């Protein structure tokens, strides 16, 4: 009798074990939640690798091209990894860009604009977020219009004003707008600050006003120290965009001898065109352009490598991802 009962229970136990194994396998492959399974993670990593390749491929191609010698450039079998590292093209690009001097110009210009925009846009963003003043919504719409209108539409009156003030071929037309919360992408930075200040509790300001603090003291002592994530985001965005900006310097510094690195590629192209007209095209024309481009983008890349952790955290805390 006991043997018959055991035989009846054995298939049931086997089915239960099989169901448990299938359930565990399903949890491993699909996960208890949609974003916890192995299948989802494989898809996510595959997507991230594809995106990383799209962004890294031009940089890798740039680096491998600029370090090839004449033999590797001619040989069709050499695609990515050169047989020998050749630094002559990089040295030539360094000389044509006047790298130490133009680098200092770009650094000074980018840091000056970033610092001014970081503070002036914070003031404007705090005013739109916390203060009440006449026609507040109207002025905010005007701010949005400055963000929507292309820079090419506004460049003509800016050039006329700079010409009348006799500040053409100087850096003042690039730095001065940042002092008033304008400049390159200034409207976006004001919106970032407005979004951040709008999320802060009003009790902080009320407590400061009870202690006798005015508007400027509340902003400088209470709200501005809390806005470190927004400050970091605005500073990095402003620095990188000013560093990479070619259009504005090319308008105001046309014909100037000392220019930022962002205009370096056009200078190299002009030198290559002049040399090709005299002696014909060279095998190193393309590697020279690649070397010049690499020297221009190298400082922002280094900055991002060191600041990416704080940058990502600050973007999340400012509400830009919402």
C-alpha positions in Angstrom: 0.0 0.0 0.0 2.8 2.4 0.9 4.6 1.6 -2.3 1.5 2.5 -4.3 1.2 5.9 -2.6 4.9 6.6 -3.2 4.5 5.9 -6.9 1.5 8.2 -7.1 3.4 11.1 -5.4 6.6 10.7 -7.5 5.0 12.1 -10.7 3.5 15.0 -8.7 6.9 15.8 -7.2 8.6 15.7 -10.6 6.0 18.1 -12.1 6.4 20.5 -9.1 10.2 20.4 -9.5 9.9 21.0 -13.2 7.6 24.0 -12.7 10.0 25.4 -10.1 12.9 25.1 -12.5 10.9 26.7 -15.3 9.9 29.5 -13.0 13.5 30.2 -11.9 14.6 30.1 -15.5 11.9 32.5 -16.5 12.9 34.9 -13.7 16.6 34.7 -14.8 15.8 35.3 -18.5 12.8 37.7 -18.2 13.1 38.8 -14.6 10.5 39.4 -12.0 10.2 42.9 -13.4 10.6 44.0 -17.0 14.0 45.7 -16.5 15.6 43.0 -14.3 15.9 40.1 -16.7 18.9 38.9 -18.6 17.2 39.4 -21.9 16.5 43.0 -21.2 20.1 43.6 -20.0 21.5 42.0 -23.1 19.3 44.3 -25.3 20.3 47.3 -23.2 24.0 46.6 -23.4 23.7 45.9 -27.2 22.0 49.3 -27.6 24.6 51.1 -25.5 27.5 49.5 -27.4 25.9 50.6 -30.7 25.4 54.2 -29.5 29.0 54.3 -28.1 30.3 53.0 -31.4 28.5 55.8 -33.3 30.1 58.5 -31.2 33.5 56.9 -30.8 34.0 55.8 -34.4 34.8 59.3 -35.7 37.2 59.9 -32.9 39.0 56.6 -33.4 39.2 57.2 -37.1 40.6 60.6 -36.5 43.3 59.3 -34.2 44.3 56.4 -36.5 44.4 58.6 -39.6 46.5 61.3 -38.1 49.3 58.9 -36.9 49.7 57.1 -40.2 52.8 57.6 -42.3 52.9 57.8 -46.1 53.2 54.1 -46.5 50.2 53.3 -44.3 48.1 56.0 -46.1 48.8 54.4 -49.5 48.5 50.8 -48.4 44.8 49.8 -48.7 45.3 46.9 -46.2 46.0 49.3 -43.4 42.6 50.5 -42.2 42.6 51.1 -38.5 45.8 50.1 -36.9 48.9 51.7 -38.5 52.1 49.7 -38.7 54.1 52.6 -37.3 53.1 55.6 -35.3 54.0 58.8 -37.1 53.8 62.1 -35.1 54.9 64.4 -37.8 51.4 65.3 -38.9 50.4 66.1 -35.3 53.4 68.4 -34.9 52.6 70.2 -38.2 49.0 70.8 -37.0 50.3 72.0 -33.7 52.5 74.6 -35.5 49.7 75.7 -37.9 47.3 76.2 -35.1 49.8 78.2 -33.0 48.4 75.9 -30.3 49.8 77.4 -27.1 48.7 80.9 -28.0 45.3 80.0 -29.5 44.6 77.5 -26.7 45.1 80.3 -24.1 42.7 82.5 -26.1 40.0 79.8 -26.3 40.5 79.0 -22.6 40.2 82.6 -21.5 37.3 83.3 -23.7 35.4 80.1 -22.7 36.0 80.5 -19.0 35.0 84.2 -19.1 31.8 83.6 -20.9 31.0 80.5 -18.7 31.5 82.4 -15.4 29.5 85.4 -16.5 26.6 83.3 -17.9 26.6 81.1 -14.8 26.0 84.1 -12.5 23.9 86.4 -14.7 21.6 83.5 -15.8 21.2 82.5 -12.2 19.9 86.0 -11.3 17.4 85.9 -14.2 16.3 82.4 -13.5 15.7 83.2 -9.8 13.7 86.3 -10.8 11.4 84.2 -13.1 11.0 81.5 -10.6 10.5 83.4 -7.3 9.8 87.1 -7.9 6.7 88.9 -9.0 7.2 91.8 -11.4 5.1 93.5 -14.1 4.6 91.6 -17.3 6.4 88.6 -16.0 4.8 86.1 -18.4 5.4 88.5 -21.3 9.1 88.7 -20.6 9.3 85.0 -20.2 7.8 84.5 -23.7 10.3 87.0 -25.0 13.0 84.9 -23.4 11.7 81.8 -25.1 11.7 83.7 -28.4 15.4 84.4 -28.1 15.9 80.7 -27.6 13.8 79.8 -30.7 15.1 82.5 -33.1 18.3 81.4 -34.9 21.5 83.2 -34.3 21.9 84.0 -38.0 18.9 86.2 -37.8 20.3 88.3 -35.0 23.9 88.5 -36.2 23.4 91.5 -38.6 22.2 94.0 -35.9 24.9 92.7 -33.6 27.6 93.3 -36.3 26.3 96.8 -36.9 26.3 97.6 -33.2 29.8 96.3 -32.8 31.0 98.3 -35.8 29.5 101.5 -34.4 31.1 100.9 -31.0 34.5 100.1 -32.8 34.9 96.7 -31.1 35.1 94.6 -34.2 38.1 92.2 -34.3 38.0 92.1 -30.5 36.6 89.7 -27.9 34.2 92.1 -26.4 31.2 91.3 -28.6 31.5 87.7 -27.5 32.0 88.3 -23.8 29.7 91.3 -23.2 26.3 89.5 -23.9 27.2 86.9 -21.3 27.3 89.7 -18.7 23.6 90.3 -19.2 22.4 86.7 -19.3 22.5 86.5 -23.1 25.1 85.1 -25.3 25.3 81.6 -26.8 22.4 79.5 -25.4 21.8 82.1 -22.6 18.0 81.6 -22.7 18.4 77.8 -22.1 20.6 78.5 -19.1 17.9 80.8 -17.6 15.3 78.1 -18.1 17.5 75.6 -16.3 17.9 77.9 -13.3 14.2 78.7 -13.4 13.4 75.0 -13.3 15.7 74.3 -10.4 14.6 77.3 -8.3 11.0 76.4 -8.8 11.5 73.0 -7.1 13.0 74.5 -3.9 10.8 74.8 -0.8 9.5 78.3 -0.1 10.0 77.9 3.6 13.7 78.6 3.1 13.1 82.0 1.7 10.4 82.7 4.3 12.7 81.8 7.1 15.4 84.1 5.7 13.0 87.0 5.3 11.9 86.6 8.9 15.5 87.1 9.9 15.5 90.3 8.0 17.1 89.3 4.8 16.3 91.1 1.6 15.9 89.7 -1.9 19.6 89.9 -2.9 20.7 88.4 0.4 18.2 85.6 0.1 19.5 84.9 -3.4 23.2 85.1 -2.5 23.1 83.4 0.9 20.3 80.9 0.6 19.3 80.0 -3.0 22.6 80.3 -4.8 24.5 77.9 -2.6 21.7 75.4 -3.1 22.0 75.6 -6.8 25.3 73.9 -7.2 24.0 71.2 -9.5 22.5 73.9 -11.8 25.7 75.9 -11.6 27.8 72.9 -12.7 25.5 72.1 -15.6 25.4 75.7 -16.8 29.1 76.2 -16.5 30.0 73.0 -18.4 27.4 73.6 -21.1 28.5 77.2 -21.5 32.2 76.3 -21.5 31.9 73.5 -24.1 29.6 75.4 -26.4 31.7 78.5 -26.4 34.8 76.5 -27.0 33.3 74.7 -30.0 31.5 77.8 -31.4 32.8 78.8 -34.8 30.1 81.0 -36.1 30.3 83.9 -33.6 34.1 84.3 -33.6 34.1 84.0 -37.4 31.8 87.0 -37.6 33.4 89.3 -35.1 37.0 88.2 -35.5 37.1 88.0 -39.3 40.6 89.1 -40.4 42.0 89.0 -36.9 45.5 87.5 -36.4 44.9 85.9 -33.0 41.7 83.7 -33.0 40.3 80.9 -30.9 41.0 77.3 -31.7 37.4 76.8 -33.0 38.5 78.8 -36.1 41.6 76.6 -36.5 40.2 74.1 -38.9 39.3 76.9 -41.4 42.9 78.2 -41.0 44.3 74.8 -41.7 42.0 74.5 -44.7 43.1 77.8 -46.0 46.8 76.8 -45.6 46.1 73.5 -47.4 44.3 75.2 -50.2 47.2 77.7 -50.6 49.8 74.9 -50.6 47.8 72.9 -53.1 47.6 75.9 -55.5 51.4 76.1 -55.4 52.7 72.6 -55.2 49.6 70.4 -55.7 47.6 68.3 -53.3 49.5 66.4 -50.6 48.9 62.9 -49.2 48.9 64.4 -45.7 46.1 66.9 -46.3 43.4 64.7 -44.7 45.6 63.6 -41.8 46.5 67.2 -41.2 42.8 68.1 -40.9 42.2 65.2 -38.6 45.1 66.2 -36.4 43.9 69.8 -36.1 40.4 68.6 -35.3 41.7 66.3 -32.6 43.8 69.0 -31.0 40.7 71.3 -30.9 38.3 68.7 -29.3 40.9 67.3 -26.9 40.5 69.8 -24.0 36.6 69.3 -23.8 37.1 65.6 -23.9 39.6 65.7 -21.0 37.2 68.0 -19.1 34.3 65.6 -19.6 36.4 62.6 -18.5 37.1 64.2 -15.2 33.7 65.9 -14.7 31.3 63.3 -16.1 30.2 61.9 -12.7 29.3 65.2 -11.3 27.8 66.4 -14.6 25.4 63.4 -14.8 24.3 63.8 -11.2 23.8 67.5 -11.7 21.7 67.0 -14.8 19.4 64.6 -12.9 19.1 67.0 -9.9 18.3 70.0 -12.0 15.2 68.3 -13.6 16.5 68.3 -17.1 15.7 64.6 -17.5 12.0 65.0 -16.5 
